[in-house]
Amino acid sequence: MRQMIDVAEQVFSARGYAAASMDEIAELVGVSKPMLYEYFNSKEGLLLACIQESRAVLREVTEQAMVGATSAEDALRRGLLAFFVFIRERRQAWSLLRHEMALIGTPAAEEVEETRRQQTDLIAALMSGYFTGDDDLQAEAAAEFVVGACERLAIWCERHEEVTPEMATGYAMDVLWAGLRGRAR
């Protein structure tokens, strides 16, 4: 199953969802097309599995990165670096998450939005642990800004191969931390 998801991620990323074929994926994995359908029910089911896998890995790497943080700034920097490393090292997974416009109105688009909500919830929870005040709406709004800004910066990084994850993290921190600094304990 892991191999099927990995190969499908490669094919979806290279060809796009619409042009990807279950025949090609099955051939590359070395299984029959009916075997893919047995596991995933449909091409869309396979795409959903790919997105869900990417979301799980992204959550794990960002959560693990923040373990041991000594301050709000340190936690944010660690989480951002984990995100930018993820998009650099897992380009195909990132490609699936960012090409949602072709998926509008499908369950796959809902899965991509769930990834955003996951990261927003994670950042809002982080903020509640390190920031003053009990305004949950403000923490959630700030988390939405972080997710949106980092998503756009990640897309920009694709056009600028020379920008390392560390550089992207620095750029993000320069802008984001300026607005968040005043709320830190």
Residue, then its C-alpha position, 0 to 999 in steps of 0.5 A: m500500500r505504501q508503495m502504491i501511494d508513493v508511486a501515485e504521488q509521483v504520477f499525480s505530481a508529474r501529470g496532474y490528477a486528470a492526466a494520471s492513469m491507474d494503468e500507469i500507476a499499476e504498471l509502475v507499482g507492479v500490481s494489477k489495476p484491479m488491485l489498486y481499485e481493491y485498495f482505494n476504490s477509485k482514482e480519486g480514492l488513491l488521490l485522497a490517500c496520497i493527500q492524507e499521507s502527506r497531511a499526516v507526515l506534515r503534521e508529524v514533522t512540524e510537531q516534532a520540530m517544536v518539541g523542546a522549544t524554549s520560547a514562542e519565537d523558537a517554536l515558531r522558527r522550528g515549525l516554519l523550518a520543518f514546513f519549508v524542509f518538508i516542501r523542499e524534500r517532499r516536492q511531490a507531496w507539496s505539489l499535490l497539496r498546492h494544486e487544489m484549483a484543479l480539484i475544486g468541488t471534489p473530496a480532494a479539495e476538502e482534504v487539502e483544506e483539512t491540511r490547512r485547518q490541521q496546521t492552523d489548529l497546530i499553530a493556534a495551540l502553540m500560540s495559546g501555550y506561549f502567548t498572553g491573553d485568552d482571545d481564541l479568535q485572535a490566536e486562530a486569526a494569527a494562525e491563519f495568517v501564518v499558514g496563508a503567508c507560508e503557503r504563498l512563500a512556499i510557492w514563491c520558493e519553487r520559482h527560486e531554487e536558490v532559496t533554502p529552507e533556512m532562508a525561507t524561514g528567516y524571511a517568514m520570521d522577519v515578517l511574522w514575528a514582528g506582528l506576534r512578538g508583542r503577544a509573547r509571554 
